[in-house]
Amino acid sequence: MERLQNIYGPLYHASEREADRIKTAVYYLKDNKLISREDGTEVSDKAEEMRILRTDHFKAIKEEKDAEAKKAHEEIDAKVQAWKDKWYKELENE
């Protein structure tokens, strides 16, 4: 889980920073009349679309891995409990 968080966090933040940098560049270009308002809006919209796509993708992977980790945790807990139950019965029989 820790490893997953160490991967997910930086990817998420890098995606957010990329979208912010693109939007900042668009504002600069529009303010200095280097691109039209329409072109700027198109680029900003595309940057936001890509940010959402990346975020959704990262979240889907994280949720999938979280579910896998939870399942493994439950399986291990069940095996440990079965082992405990077995040994408690052995001790009771002595």
Order of alpha helices (4+ residues) and beta strands (2+ residues): alpha-alpha
